[in-house]
Amino acid sequence: MRVFVSGASGAIGARLVPRLIERGHEVIGTYTASAAKAAALRALGAEPVQLDLLDAAAVRVAVGDSGADAIIHEATALAGGGFARRLDTTFARTNALRTTGTDALLAAARTAGVGRFIAQSFAPYRYAREGGMVKSETDPLDSSILPGTQATFGAMTYLDRTVTEAGGIALRYGGFYGADTDQLAGAVRRRLFPVIGDGGGYMSFVHLDDAAAATVLALEKGGAGIYNIVDDDPAPLREWLPALANALGAKPPRHLPVWLARLIAGESGVRTGIEVRGASNSKAKRELGWTLLYPSWREGFVAAYATQAVTQRL
């Protein structure tokens, strides 16, 4: 197929494009304004296209001119940025890409007759904080959304609904790791990410290479709907955070009581530390035939960060 990939120069896009080409697909990859990104896409074997996804008219022209058979929407705007206490501030442009950008791509796909549409969504922190600690795609999402996070969670829900109603696929990825620029790794090195309370909140991760492999499978054989793209090992904060610090060669994370974490990180931080649920990958493995290179973050962290850990210790 000819595959139009938005966000092709991003963390997952850079892993996805070579895999698509290896499978015999032709890739048209979008970037924003950097000539270096265009050159990097050419080096990967893609046809680079400069595009602002929030410009619906430009998106319609780009998709129409591409002759694409499929669209994979991986665009975000988080690279190199910091994190504010209000999630909606940090994710403002990413939220626009997940709403306005998704609408533009879907409209362009309809006009051009593109038959396959896949979009990046997110699994962690979103499932209802009740019952078991690991959730499937059919479990309800959390209905209690905190001030300062409504736009972010609303954008992800909007993307899930809009894409699947159009007959497409929403991939709820776990927390990405495996890139040199991982923001979480940087925070852990600086001991800015503490274990809160009992550290019982669950997280689901996925290595970028495994996420890219699952995305190719979704393109080639996935049915319309939602898939959790996470590893086999959802785990509580008190387990994975010290392991990540150790893999990075960093000092162990600090521990904060709930009352102090609430003052410093807000209610959202407290929920993340003690209440949030993980996600199950059973559907993706069953329906896509997905086999993970790193079934657990336990070996994945070590493989991803071993070199950095040595450098840190030196």
C-alpha positions in Angstrom: 0.0 0.0 0.0 0.9 3.7 -0.2 0.7 4.8 3.4 0.3 8.5 4.4 2.0 8.8 7.9 1.4 12.0 9.8 4.1 12.6 12.4 6.5 10.4 10.5 9.5 12.1 12.0 8.4 11.6 15.6 9.5 9.0 18.1 7.3 6.3 16.9 7.2 7.5 13.3 10.9 7.1 13.0 10.5 3.4 14.0 7.4 2.9 12.0 8.5 4.2 8.6 11.4 1.6 8.1 9.1 -1.2 9.1 6.5 -0.2 6.6 9.1 0.0 3.9 10.5 -3.4 4.9 7.0 -4.8 4.4 6.8 -3.5 0.9 4.7 -0.4 1.5 5.5 3.0 0.1 5.5 5.8 2.7 4.5 9.5 2.4 5.6 11.1 5.7 4.7 14.5 7.0 6.8 16.9 8.9 6.3 20.5 10.1 9.0 23.0 9.2 12.4 21.5 9.6 14.6 20.7 6.6 16.5 18.3 8.8 13.3 16.3 9.4 12.7 16.2 5.7 16.2 14.9 5.1 15.8 12.3 7.9 12.6 11.0 6.3 14.3 10.7 2.9 17.1 8.8 4.6 14.5 6.4 6.0 13.1 5.8 2.5 9.9 8.0 2.8 8.6 10.8 0.6 8.6 13.9 2.9 5.7 16.3 2.8 5.6 19.5 4.8 2.2 19.9 6.3 0.3 21.6 9.1 -2.4 19.2 10.1 -4.5 22.0 11.5 -4.9 23.5 8.0 -7.8 21.4 6.6 -7.4 22.7 3.1 -3.7 21.8 3.0 -4.4 18.4 4.4 -7.0 17.7 1.8 -4.6 18.6 -1.0 -1.7 16.6 0.5 -3.7 13.5 1.0 -5.3 13.8 -2.4 -2.0 14.3 -4.1 -0.4 11.4 -2.2 -2.5 8.6 -3.8 -2.6 7.0 -0.4 -4.4 3.7 0.3 -4.1 4.2 4.0 -3.5 6.9 6.6 -1.6 6.4 9.9 -2.0 9.4 12.2 0.9 9.6 14.7 1.3 13.3 15.1 1.8 14.9 18.5 3.6 18.0 19.7 5.4 16.9 22.8 9.0 16.5 21.7 11.4 18.7 23.6 8.8 20.3 25.7 8.4 20.3 29.5 5.4 19.4 31.6 3.2 21.9 33.4 1.2 21.0 36.4 -2.0 21.6 34.3 -2.0 18.8 31.8 -4.1 20.8 29.4 -1.3 23.4 29.1 1.3 20.8 28.2 -0.9 19.0 25.7 -2.6 22.0 24.1 -1.3 21.5 20.6 -1.4 17.7 20.8 -5.1 18.0 21.8 -5.7 20.1 18.7 -3.9 17.5 16.6 -6.1 14.8 18.1 -9.3 16.7 17.4 -9.0 19.3 14.6 -6.1 17.4 13.0 -8.0 14.1 13.1 -11.1 15.7 11.6 -9.0 17.1 8.8 -7.4 13.8 8.0 -10.7 11.9 8.1 -12.4 14.4 5.8 -9.4 14.2 3.4 -9.6 10.4 3.5 -13.3 10.5 2.6 -12.7 12.9 -0.3 -9.8 10.8 -1.6 -11.4 7.5 -1.1 -8.7 6.3 1.4 -9.9 2.9 2.8 -7.7 2.4 5.9 -7.3 4.8 8.8 -5.3 4.2 12.0 -4.7 6.8 14.7 -2.5 7.1 17.9 -4.4 7.1 21.1 -3.3 6.3 24.7 -4.2 3.7 27.3 -2.6 4.7 30.7 -4.5 6.7 33.3 -7.8 6.6 31.4 -9.7 3.5 32.6 -12.2 3.7 35.5 -10.5 3.5 38.9 -12.7 0.6 40.1 -12.6 -3.1 40.1 -9.5 -5.0 38.8 -6.2 -3.2 38.2 -5.9 -4.3 34.5 -8.5 -3.2 32.0 -9.5 -4.3 28.5 -10.8 -2.1 25.6 -14.4 -2.8 26.6 -14.0 -1.6 30.2 -15.4 1.9 30.9 -13.2 5.0 31.0 -12.9 7.2 34.1 -15.8 9.6 34.2 -14.2 11.7 37.0 -12.0 14.1 35.1 -10.1 16.7 37.1 -9.9 20.4 36.3 -6.9 21.2 34.1 -7.1 17.8 32.4 -10.6 17.8 30.7 -9.3 19.0 27.3 -6.6 16.3 27.2 -8.7 13.4 28.2 -11.6 14.7 26.1 -9.3 14.9 23.0 -8.3 11.3 23.4 -11.9 10.2 23.8 -12.9 12.3 20.8 -10.2 10.6 18.7 -11.2 7.1 19.8 -14.9 7.8 19.0 -14.5 9.7 15.8 -12.0 7.3 14.3 -13.9 4.1 15.1 -17.2 5.6 14.0 -15.6 6.2 10.7 -14.5 2.6 10.4 -10.9 3.2 11.5 -8.6 1.9 14.2 -7.6 3.7 17.4 -4.4 2.3 19.0 -4.2 3.0 22.7 -0.5 2.8 23.2 1.1 2.3 26.5 3.8 4.7 27.8 6.5 4.8 25.2 10.1 4.2 26.1 13.3 3.4 24.2 14.2 6.8 22.7 17.3 8.8 23.7 15.0 11.8 24.4 12.5 10.0 26.7 11.2 12.8 28.9 10.2 10.3 31.7 13.8 9.1 31.8 15.1 12.6 32.2 12.7 13.3 35.1 13.7 10.1 36.8 17.4 10.9 36.5 16.7 14.3 38.3 14.6 12.5 41.0 11.6 14.6 40.0 9.3 11.6 39.8 8.5 10.2 43.2 6.7 7.1 44.5 3.5 8.5 46.0 1.8 6.9 49.0 1.8 3.1 48.6 2.7 3.4 44.9 -0.2 1.2 44.0 -1.2 3.0 40.8 -0.7 0.8 37.7 1.1 1.8 34.5 1.3 0.0 31.1 4.4 0.5 29.0 5.4 -0.4 25.5 8.8 -0.2 23.8 8.7 2.0 20.7 9.9 -0.9 18.5 7.0 -3.1 19.7 4.6 -0.3 19.2 5.8 0.2 15.6 5.5 -3.6 15.0 1.9 -3.6 16.3 1.0 -0.6 14.1 2.1 -2.4 11.0 0.0 -5.4 11.9 -3.0 -3.2 12.6 -2.5 -1.7 9.1 -2.3 -5.0 7.4 -4.9 -7.1 9.3 -6.7 -5.1 12.0 -10.4 -4.7 12.1 -12.1 -1.4 13.0 -12.1 -0.6 16.7 -9.8 0.0 19.6 -6.7 -1.9 20.6 -4.6 -1.6 23.7 -0.9 -1.6 22.5 0.9 -2.3 25.7 3.3 -5.0 27.0 2.4 -8.1 29.0 3.3 -6.6 32.4 1.1 -3.8 33.8 2.6 -3.0 37.1 2.4 -0.6 40.1 4.5 2.5 40.5 6.4 1.1 43.4 7.8 -1.6 41.2 8.5 0.0 37.8 9.8 3.4 39.0 12.8 2.0 41.1 13.6 -0.4 38.3 13.7 2.4 35.8 16.0 4.5 38.0 18.3 1.5 38.4 18.3 0.8 34.6 19.2 4.5 34.1 22.0 4.4 36.6 20.1 7.0 38.6 19.6 7.4 42.3 16.4 5.7 43.7 13.2 7.7 43.5 12.0 9.7 46.5 8.9 8.7 48.4 6.2 11.2 49.2 3.2 10.8 51.5 -0.2 11.4 49.8 -0.8 14.7 51.6 2.5 16.2 50.5 2.1 14.8 46.9 -1.3 16.5 46.8 0.3 19.9 47.6 3.2 19.5 45.1 1.7 17.5 42.2 -2.0 18.0 42.7 -4.8 15.5 42.7 -3.9 14.3 39.3 -0.4 13.3 40.5 -2.0 11.5 43.5 -4.3 9.5 41.3 -1.4 8.5 39.1 0.5 7.3 42.1 -2.1 5.3 43.9 -5.3 4.6 41.9 -4.9 4.4 38.1 -5.4 1.2 36.2 -3.2 -0.7 33.7 -4.3 -2.2 30.3 -4.5 -5.6 28.8 -3.0 -6.5 25.4 -4.9 -9.7 25.0 -7.0 -8.4 22.1 -4.0 -7.1 20.1 -2.1 -10.3 20.6 -5.1 -12.5 19.6 -6.4 -10.5 16.7 -3.2 -9.1 15.2 -0.9 -12.0 15.9 1.4 -9.5 17.7 4.6 -10.9 19.3 6.5 -8.6 21.5 10.3 -8.2 21.4 10.1 -6.9 25.0 7.1 -8.6 26.7 7.9 -6.7 29.9 9.4 -3.4 30.8 11.6 -5.4 33.3 13.9 -6.5 30.5 13.0 -3.6 28.2 14.2 -0.9 30.4 17.6 -2.6 30.8 17.9 -3.1 27.0 16.9 0.5 26.2 19.0 2.3 28.8 22.0 0.1 29.5 24.4 2.4 27.7 23.0 5.5 29.4 23.3 3.8 32.8 27.0 3.2 32.2 27.5 6.8 31.2 25.6 8.0 34.2 27.7 6.0 36.6 30.9 7.1 35.0 
